Amino acid sequence: MNWNQALKEYRNYLQLERGLSANSIQNYLLDVKKLIRYLEEFDLQTSPTKIDQQKVESFIYHVAKHVNKRSQARIISGLKSFFSYLIFEDLREDNPLGLIETPKLDKKLPDTLSTQEIDLLIKAIDLSHPQGERNKAIIEMLYGCGLRVSELINLRISDLYFKEYFIRVEGKGQKQRLVPIGEYTIKHVNIYKDEVRPHQPINEQFSDILFLNRRGKQLTRAMIFTIVKNLVKEAGLKKSISPHSFRHSFATHLLENGADLRAIQQMLGHESITTTEIYMHLDRSHLKEAVLKYHPRKNA
């Protein structure tokens, strides 16, 4: 088996067996392609079924000179997954990364936006612009429902259950979940959906997709990042803010106002509660208030 054949079959496995999104599949394949380029650059002739630990280790050491620990960890994880797949298919007996340790990472949290900062961003939206109401609905939904960018751009009109105050979201691994949505967010989504969207050209292929570009097609991830980047500039905020900042703020504000961590986990679509805990960037004063208010010995 050569590398091209292995990549093709690995792609099919990730798509059909694991049900990963196109974006996730691309990232997995990219890690393997980096290894292939390294082997070609240094003329190290080997195949995916024959490559040994020494060659893989030399690649990891080479990578470590050029990327940070987080990128190293992702590449190691991606390659471990690839070779585990080969073992699963009985194409190898061992994983050449089995003894390679992943660099220890500090927990990195995105910036949290205050409610005042979110209001500033929304006020910076030019509602006289043809896409103004759409952009406002996008920001309200990112913050109001804590959606990932991929979930937002794939949201369909048929996924909206506003009478029941829920939306249906397709998350990672094509797993569906119901996410509550408040009246305020519903109001601004309906303004776009009912009053603006019907008056623009709509490509028939994307007739059920909620948020469309000016050509009537589905928005891209890059477009959502651009919308947020421009709003940050217009509002004059100096923080490093991305669409994910709204998701993080959604979870943080819910917890600060007394929401249950398990409920937040379900709304965010996290498989592990540990992942949800990483999002909970609370200051010490809030933790102190929780103890003083709820601990049975608070007045002892």
Backbone hydrogen bonds in HBPLUS format (Angstrom, degrees):
<---DONOR---> <-ACCEPTOR-->    atom                        ^
c    i                          cat <-CA-CA->   ^        H-A-AA   ^      H-
h    n   atom  resd res      DA  || num        DHA   H-A  angle D-A-AA Bond
n    s   type  num  typ     dist DA aas  dist angle  dist       angle   num
A0006-ALA N   A0002-ASN O   3.03 MM   4  6.25 158.7  2.07 149.2 155.7     1
A0007-LEU N   A0003-TRP O   2.87 MM   4  6.07 158.5  1.92 153.0 158.4     2
A0008-LYS N   A0004-ASN O   3.04 MM   4  6.24 157.7  2.09 144.9 150.8     3
A0009-GLU N   A0005-GLN O   3.04 MM   4  6.27 164.3  2.06 152.4 155.9     4
A0010-TYR N   A0006-ALA O   2.84 MM   4  5.92 150.2  1.93 145.0 154.3     5
A0011-ARG N   A0007-LEU O   2.88 MM   4  6.04 152.7  1.96 145.5 152.3     6
A0012-ASN N   A0008-LYS O   3.19 MM   4  6.49 158.5  2.24 143.5 148.4     7
A0013-TYR N   A0009-GLU O   3.02 MM   4  6.26 152.0  2.10 142.2 149.9     8
A0014-LEU N   A0010-TYR O   2.94 MM   4  6.22 162.3  1.97 153.1 156.8     9
A0015-GLN N   A0011-ARG O   2.96 MM   4  6.17 153.7  2.03 150.0 157.4    10
A0016-LEU N   A0012-ASN O   2.77 MM   4  5.75 169.6  1.78 153.3 156.8    11
A0017-GLU N   A0013-TYR O   2.87 MM   4  5.08 138.1  2.04 125.9 139.4    12
A0018-ARG N   A0013-TYR O   3.14 MM   5  6.62 150.3  2.23 154.8 162.0    13
A0020-LEU N   A0014-LEU O   3.06 MM   6  5.89 173.1  2.06 156.5 154.8    14
A0025-ILE N   A0021-SER O   2.97 MM   4  6.23 164.1  2.00 157.0 161.6    15
A0026-GLN N   A0022-ALA O   3.01 MM   4  6.14 157.4  2.07 142.7 148.7    16
A0027-ASN N   A0023-ASN O   3.19 MM   4  6.48 152.4  2.27 142.5 149.2    17
A0028-TYR N   A0024-SER O   3.03 MM   4  6.36 158.5  2.08 152.9 158.2    18
A0029-LEU N   A0025-ILE O   2.97 MM   4  6.21 166.0  1.99 157.5 160.9    19
A0030-LEU N   A0026-GLN O   2.92 MM   4  6.03 146.5  2.03 142.5 152.1    20
A0031-ASP N   A0027-ASN O   3.34 MM   4  6.62 149.4  2.44 145.3 150.2    21
A0033-LYS N   A0029-LEU O   2.91 MM   4  6.17 157.0  1.97 152.5 159.8    22
A0034-LYS N   A0030-LEU O   3.02 MM   4  6.26 143.0  2.16 144.8 153.4    23
A0035-LEU N   A0031-ASP O   3.41 MM   4  6.75 150.6  2.50 138.4 145.0    24
A0035-LEU N   A0032-VAL O   3.09 MM   3  5.18 118.4  2.49  96.8 111.4    25
A0036-ILE N   A0032-VAL O   3.00 MM   4  6.37 156.6  2.06 149.7 156.6    26
A0037-ARG N   A0033-LYS O   2.91 MM   4  6.16 160.3  1.95 149.1 153.5    27
A0038-TYR N   A0034-LYS O   3.08 MM   4  6.28 152.2  2.15 142.0 149.4    28
A0039-LEU N   A0035-LEU O   3.02 MM   4  6.33 160.9  2.06 153.5 157.9    29
A0040-GLU N   A0036-ILE O   2.98 MM   4  6.26 156.3  2.04 150.8 157.5    30
A0041-GLU N   A0037-ARG O   2.84 MM   4  6.00 156.8  1.89 146.7 153.6    31
A0042-PHE N   A0038-TYR O   3.10 MM   4  6.30 156.8  2.15 152.5 156.8    32
A0044-LEU N   A0039-LEU O   2.77 MM   5  4.85 165.7  1.79 147.3 150.7    33
A0043-ASP N   A0040-GLU O   3.19 MM   3  4.84 160.8  2.23  97.8 102.8    34
A0050-LYS N   A0047-SER O   3.08 MM   3  5.15 144.8  2.21 102.1 112.6    35
A0051-ILE N   A0047-SER O   2.87 MM   4  5.74 142.9  2.01 162.7 166.4    36
A0056-VAL N   A0052-ASP O   3.27 MM   4  6.58 161.3  2.31 150.9 156.3    37
A0057-GLU N   A0053-GLN O   2.82 MM   4  5.98 161.2  1.85 155.2 160.7    38
A0058-SER N   A0054-GLN O   2.99 MM   4  6.21 155.7  2.05 145.3 151.6    39
A0059-PHE N   A0055-LYS O   3.10 MM   4  6.35 146.4  2.21 139.3 148.1    40
A0060-ILE N   A0056-VAL O   2.96 MM   4  6.33 157.3  2.02 151.4 157.2    41
A0061-TYR N   A0057-GLU O   2.93 MM   4  6.20 163.0  1.96 155.8 159.8    42
A0062-HIS N   A0058-SER O   2.99 MM   4  6.11 148.6  2.09 137.1 146.1    43
A0063-VAL N   A0059-PHE O   2.86 MM   4  6.15 156.2  1.91 152.1 158.5    44
A0064-ALA N   A0060-ILE O   2.92 MM   4  6.12 153.5  1.99 148.5 155.6    45
A0065-LYS N   A0062-HIS O   3.33 MM   3  5.71 150.3  2.42 105.4 113.0    46
A0066-HIS N   A0063-VAL O   2.87 MM   3  5.50 157.5  1.92 120.9 128.0    47
A0067-VAL N   A0063-VAL O   3.16 MM   4  6.29 137.7  2.35 158.0 169.6    48
A0072-GLN N   A0068-ASN O   2.98 MM   4  6.29 156.6  2.04 151.8 159.3    49
A0073-ALA N   A0069-LYS O   2.87 MM   4  6.08 164.2  1.90 152.6 156.2    50
A0074-ARG N   A0070-ARG O   3.06 MM   4  6.32 153.0  2.14 142.7 149.8    51
A0075-ILE N   A0071-SER O   3.01 MM   4  6.23 160.9  2.04 150.6 155.0    52
A0076-ILE N   A0072-GLN O   2.92 MM   4  6.18 167.0  1.94 158.9 162.3    53
A0077-SER N   A0073-ALA O   2.96 MM   4  6.07 161.2  1.99 145.7 151.4    54
A0078-GLY N   A0074-ARG O   2.85 MM   4  6.04 156.3  1.90 147.0 153.9    55
A0079-LEU N   A0075-ILE O   2.92 MM   4  6.15 156.9  1.97 151.6 157.1    56
A0080-LYS N   A0076-ILE O   2.92 MM   4  6.09 156.8  1.97 148.9 155.7    57
A0081-SER N   A0077-SER O   3.07 MM   4  6.28 153.0  2.15 143.9 150.8    58
A0082-PHE N   A0078-GLY O   3.11 MM   4  6.39 151.0  2.20 139.3 146.9    59
A0083-PHE N   A0079-LEU O   2.97 MM   4  6.24 168.6  1.98 159.0 159.9    60
A0084-SER N   A0080-LYS O   2.88 MM   4  5.96 144.6  2.00 141.8 152.4    61
A0085-TYR N   A0081-SER O   3.00 MM   4  6.22 144.2  2.13 140.8 149.8    62
A0086-LEU N   A0082-PHE O   3.15 MM   4  6.59 149.4  2.25 142.0 149.8    63
A0087-ILE N   A0083-PHE O   3.01 MM   4  6.30 150.4  2.10 142.3 149.9    64
A0088-PHE N   A0084-SER O   2.88 MM   4  6.10 155.0  1.94 143.9 151.4    65
A0089-GLU N   A0085-TYR O   2.95 MM   4  6.26 141.4  2.11 145.0 155.3    66
A0091-LEU N   A0086-LEU O   2.79 MM   5  5.08 163.5  1.81 165.8 159.9    67
A0090-ASP N   A0087-ILE O   2.93 MM   3  4.93 159.7  1.97 108.8 112.5    68
A0098-GLY N   A0095-ASN O   2.88 MM   3  5.28 160.8  1.92 125.6 126.1    69
A0100-ILE N   A0097-LEU O   3.10 MM   3  5.10 157.9  2.15 105.7 112.6    70
A0118-ILE N   A0114-SER O   3.00 MM   4  6.32 154.2  2.06 150.7 157.9    71
A0119-ASP N   A0115-THR O   2.96 MM   4  6.19 155.0  2.03 143.0 149.7    72
A0120-LEU N   A0116-GLN O   2.96 MM   4  6.25 149.3  2.05 142.0 150.6    73
A0121-LEU N   A0117-GLU O   3.01 MM   4  6.30 155.9  2.07 146.3 151.8    74
A0122-ILE N   A0118-ILE O   3.03 MM   4  6.30 158.6  2.07 149.6 155.2    75
A0123-LYS N   A0119-ASP O   2.87 MM   4  6.08 155.3  1.93 149.2 156.2    76
A0124-ALA N   A0120-LEU O   3.06 MM   4  6.25 130.4  2.32 137.9 150.5    77
A0124-ALA N   A0121-LEU O   3.16 MM   3  5.12 133.5  2.38  92.8 105.6    78
A0125-ILE N   A0122-ILE O   3.14 MM   3  5.48 161.8  2.17 108.3 114.0    79
A0129-HIS N   A0126-ASP O   3.11 MM   3  5.61 158.7  2.15 111.5 118.1    80
A0132-GLY N   A0129-HIS O   2.88 MM   3  4.93 165.7  1.90 116.4 119.7    81
A0135-ASN N   A0131-GLN O   2.91 MM   4  6.10 162.9  1.94 154.1 158.5    82
A0136-LYS N   A0132-GLY O   2.98 MM   4  6.24 152.7  2.05 149.3 157.1    83
A0137-ALA N   A0133-GLU O   3.00 MM   4  6.19 159.2  2.04 145.0 150.2    84
A0138-ILE N   A0134-ARG O   2.90 MM   4  6.18 150.0  2.00 148.9 158.0    85
A0139-ILE N   A0135-ASN O   3.04 MM   4  6.30 165.0  2.06 150.3 152.4    86
A0140-GLU N   A0136-LYS O   2.96 MM   4  6.13 165.3  1.98 152.0 156.7    87
A0141-MET N   A0137-ALA O   2.97 MM   4  6.07 147.2  2.08 140.9 149.4    88
A0142-LEU N   A0138-ILE O   2.90 MM   4  6.15 156.3  1.96 151.5 158.2    89
A0143-TYR N   A0139-ILE O   3.07 MM   4  6.23 166.9  2.09 153.1 155.8    90
A0144-GLY N   A0140-GLU O   2.64 MM   4  5.48 148.9  1.74 136.1 147.4    91
A0145-CYS N   A0141-MET O   2.94 MM   4  5.45 147.2  2.05 135.7 139.8    92
A0146-GLY N   A0142-LEU O   3.05 MM   4  5.27 126.9  2.34 120.2 131.0    93
A0151-GLU N   A0148-ARG O   3.12 MM   3  5.15 121.1  2.49  95.1 109.8    94
A0152-LEU N   A0148-ARG O   3.00 MM   4  6.30 151.9  2.08 150.3 158.2    95
A0153-ILE N   A0149-VAL O   3.03 MM   4  6.32 168.9  2.04 163.1 163.1    96
A0155-LEU N   A0152-LEU O   3.18 MM   3  5.26 161.8  2.21 105.6 111.1    97
A0210-LEU N   A0155-LEU O   2.95 MM  55  5.93 178.0  1.95 149.5 150.1    98
A0159-ASP N   A0156-ARG O   2.88 MM   3  5.10 156.4  1.93 106.2 113.9    99
A0157-ILE N   A0208-ASP O   2.67 MM  51  5.42 158.7  1.72 158.2 166.0   100
A0160-LEU N   A0157-ILE O   3.12 MM   3  5.51 166.9  2.14 114.7 117.8   101
A0168-ARG N   A0159-ASP O   2.82 MM   9  4.87 158.2  1.87 141.6 148.9   102
A0161-TYR N   A0166-PHE O   2.90 MM   5  5.15 147.1  2.00 152.8 158.2   103
A0164-GLU N   A0161-TYR O   3.10 MM   3  5.54 134.7  2.32 106.9 118.4   104
A0166-PHE N   A0161-TYR O   3.04 MM   5  5.15 174.4  2.05 135.7 137.5   105
A0165-TYR N   A0162-PHE O   3.06 MM   3  4.58 149.0  2.16  91.0 100.7   106
A0181-ILE N   A0165-TYR O   3.05 MM  16  5.21 153.2  2.12 120.1 121.2   107
A0167-ILE N   A0179-VAL O   2.88 MM  12  5.37 145.2  2.00 143.6 154.8   108
A0179-VAL N   A0167-ILE O   2.88 MM  12  5.37 166.6  1.89 158.8 163.1   109
A0169-VAL N   A0177-ARG O   2.85 MM   8  5.41 174.6  1.86 167.7 169.5   110
A0177-ARG N   A0169-VAL O   2.89 MM   8  5.41 147.9  1.99 149.8 159.9   111
A0171-GLY N   A0175-LYS O   2.71 MM   4  5.23 161.0  1.75 159.3 153.2   112
A0174-GLN N   A0171-GLY O   3.21 MM   3  5.54 128.0  2.50 139.6 134.2   113
A0175-LYS N   A0172-LYS O   3.33 MM   3  6.00 159.2  2.37 114.1 118.7   114
A0186-ILE N   A0182-GLY O   2.98 MM   4  6.22 164.3  2.00 154.1 159.3   115
A0187-LYS N   A0183-GLU O   2.87 MM   4  6.03 154.7  1.93 148.7 154.9   116
A0188-HIS N   A0184-TYR O   3.39 MM   4  6.73 157.4  2.44 145.3 148.5   117
A0189-VAL N   A0185-THR O   3.00 MM   4  6.23 155.1  2.06 154.3 162.0   118
A0190-ASN N   A0186-ILE O   2.87 MM   4  5.99 159.9  1.91 153.2 158.6   119
A0191-ILE N   A0187-LYS O   3.11 MM   4  6.38 145.1  2.24 139.5 148.6   120
A0192-TYR N   A0188-HIS O   3.36 MM   4  6.57 161.5  2.40 139.7 142.9   121
A0193-LYS N   A0189-VAL O   2.79 MM   4  5.99 173.1  1.80 156.7 159.2   122
A0194-ASP N   A0190-ASN O   2.75 MM   4  5.48 165.2  1.77 144.7 149.3   123
A0195-GLU N   A0191-ILE O   3.04 MM   4  5.36 145.9  2.16 126.9 136.6   124
A0196-VAL N   A0192-TYR O   3.17 MM   4  4.86 144.7  2.30 117.0 126.0   125
A0197-ARG N   A0192-TYR O   2.77 MM   5  5.84 175.8  1.77 172.5 171.3   126
A0199-HIS N   A0196-VAL O   3.05 MM   3  5.71 153.0  2.13 120.7 128.5   127
A0200-GLN N   A0197-ARG O   3.18 MM   3  5.63 166.0  2.20 122.2 122.2   128
A0203-ASN N   A0216-GLY O   2.97 MM  13  5.00 160.2  2.01 115.1 121.3   129
A0206-PHE N   A0203-ASN O   2.85 MM   3  5.51 149.2  1.94 120.5 129.4   130
A0207-SER N   A0204-GLU O   3.32 MM   3  5.03 161.9  2.35 110.0 106.9   131
A0209-ILE N   A0206-PHE O   3.12 MM   3  5.24 148.2  2.22 104.3 113.8   132
A0213-ASN N   A0217-LYS O   2.75 MM   4  5.47 158.8  1.79 155.8 163.1   133
A0216-GLY N   A0213-ASN O   2.90 MM   3  5.35 160.3  1.94 120.5 123.1   134
A0223-MET N   A0220-THR O   3.19 MM   3  5.23 125.5  2.50  94.8 107.9   135
A0224-ILE N   A0220-THR O   3.38 MM   4  6.79 151.0  2.47 145.4 151.7   136
A0224-ILE N   A0221-ARG O   3.12 MM   3  5.34 121.0  2.48 101.0 114.9   137
A0225-PHE N   A0221-ARG O   3.14 MM   4  6.52 159.8  2.18 154.1 159.6   138
A0226-THR N   A0222-ALA O   2.96 MM   4  6.21 150.7  2.05 144.1 152.4   139
A0227-ILE N   A0223-MET O   2.93 MM   4  6.17 156.9  1.99 149.0 154.5   140
A0228-VAL N   A0224-ILE O   3.08 MM   4  6.34 166.8  2.10 152.2 154.6   141
A0229-LYS N   A0225-PHE O   2.88 MM   4  6.03 161.5  1.92 147.8 153.8   142
A0230-ASN N   A0226-THR O   2.96 MM   4  6.10 162.3  1.99 152.3 155.9   143
A0231-LEU N   A0227-ILE O   3.07 MM   4  6.29 153.1  2.15 145.1 152.7   144
A0232-VAL N   A0228-VAL O   2.94 MM   4  6.17 159.1  1.98 155.6 160.8   145
A0233-LYS N   A0229-LYS O   3.17 MM   4  6.41 154.7  2.23 143.7 150.1   146
A0234-GLU N   A0230-ASN O   2.93 MM   4  6.18 159.9  1.97 147.4 153.0   147
A0235-ALA N   A0231-LEU O   2.84 MM   4  6.00 154.6  1.91 151.5 158.1   148
A0236-GLY N   A0232-VAL O   3.07 MM   4  6.12 119.6  2.45 133.5 147.4   149
A0237-LEU N   A0232-VAL O   3.22 MM   5  5.56 149.2  2.32 155.1 158.3   150
A0236-GLY N   A0233-LYS O   3.19 MM   3  5.14 144.0  2.33  96.2 106.7   151
A0245-SER N   A0242-SER O   2.90 MM   3  5.35 148.5  2.00 113.6 122.9   152
A0246-PHE N   A0243-PRO O   3.22 MM   3  5.80 145.1  2.35 111.0 118.4   153
A0247-ARG N   A0244-HIS O   3.10 MM   3  5.13 118.9  2.49  96.6 111.3   154
A0248-HIS N   A0244-HIS O   3.00 MM   4  6.33 161.4  2.04 155.0 159.9   155
A0249-SER N   A0245-SER O   2.89 MM   4  6.02 154.3  1.95 141.3 148.9   156
A0250-PHE N   A0246-PHE O   2.85 MM   4  5.98 153.8  1.92 143.8 151.0   157
A0251-ALA N   A0247-ARG O   3.14 MM   4  6.44 162.2  2.18 149.5 152.2   158
A0252-THR N   A0248-HIS O   2.94 MM   4  6.12 165.6  1.96 151.3 155.9   159
A0253-HIS N   A0249-SER O   2.86 MM   4  5.85 170.5  1.87 153.2 156.1   160
A0254-LEU N   A0250-PHE O   3.15 MM   4  6.24 152.8  2.23 140.2 147.6   161
A0255-LEU N   A0251-ALA O   3.08 MM   4  6.31 164.1  2.10 150.8 154.5   162
A0256-GLU N   A0252-THR O   2.93 MM   4  6.14 162.4  1.96 152.3 157.7   163
A0257-ASN N   A0253-HIS O   3.10 MM   4  6.18 134.9  2.31 136.6 147.1   164
A0257-ASN N   A0254-LEU O   3.18 MM   3  5.22 132.2  2.42  95.1 107.9   165
A0259-ALA N   A0254-LEU O   2.92 MM   5  5.28 162.7  1.95 146.7 142.0   166
A0258-GLY N   A0255-LEU O   3.02 MM   3  5.18 163.5  2.05 111.3 113.0   167
A0263-ALA N   A0260-ASP O   3.10 MM   3  5.27 120.3  2.47  99.3 113.8   168
A0264-ILE N   A0260-ASP O   3.06 MM   4  6.43 155.6  2.12 151.8 158.9   169
A0265-GLN N   A0261-LEU O   2.91 MM   4  6.17 152.1  1.98 145.2 153.2   170
A0266-GLN N   A0262-ARG O   3.09 MM   4  6.40 154.5  2.16 144.6 149.8   171
A0267-MET N   A0263-ALA O   3.02 MM   4  6.31 157.4  2.07 148.0 154.3   172
A0268-LEU N   A0264-ILE O   2.91 MM   4  6.09 154.5  1.97 153.5 159.8   173
A0269-GLY N   A0265-GLN O   2.99 MM   4  6.06 128.6  2.26 138.1 151.5   174
A0270-HIS N   A0265-GLN O   3.16 MM   5  5.44 158.5  2.21 152.1 154.2   175
A0269-GLY N   A0266-GLN O   3.27 MM   3  5.06 133.8  2.49  90.3 102.8   176
A0275-THR N   A0272-SER O   3.20 MM   3  5.56 132.7  2.44 103.9 113.8   177
A0277-GLU N   A0273-ILE O   3.00 MM   4  6.31 151.6  2.08 148.1 156.0   178
A0278-ILE N   A0274-THR O   3.27 MM   4  6.58 142.1  2.43 143.1 151.4   179
A0279-TYR N   A0276-THR O   3.01 MM   3  5.41 136.0  2.21 106.6 118.1   180
A0280-MET N   A0277-GLU O   3.05 MM   3  5.19 143.5  2.19 101.4 112.1   181
A0281-HIS N   A0279-TYR O   2.86 MM   2  5.79 126.5  2.15 114.7  98.4   182
A0286-HIS N   A0283-ASP O   3.22 MM   3  5.71 130.9  2.48 107.8 118.4   183
A0288-LYS N   A0284-ARG O   2.91 MM   4  6.18 157.6  1.96 154.3 160.7   184
A0289-GLU N   A0285-SER O   2.98 MM   4  6.19 156.5  2.03 144.3 150.4   185
A0290-ALA N   A0286-HIS O   3.05 MM   4  6.30 149.0  2.15 143.3 151.3   186
A0291-VAL N   A0287-LEU O   3.17 MM   4  6.50 156.1  2.23 149.4 154.2   187
A0292-LEU N   A0288-LYS O   2.97 MM   4  6.22 171.2  1.98 157.4 159.8   188
A0293-LYS N   A0289-GLU O   2.95 MM   4  5.96 139.3  2.11 140.9 151.1   189
A0294-TYR N   A0290-ALA O   2.93 MM   4  5.88 160.6  1.97 147.9 152.9   190
A0295-HIS N   A0291-VAL O   2.97 MM   4  5.15 157.5  2.03 136.1 141.2   191
A0298-LYS N   A0295-HIS O   3.04 MM   3  5.32 149.2  2.14 126.3 123.5   192
A0300-ALA N   A0297-ARG O   3.08 MM   3  5.00 163.0  2.11 105.2 110.5   193
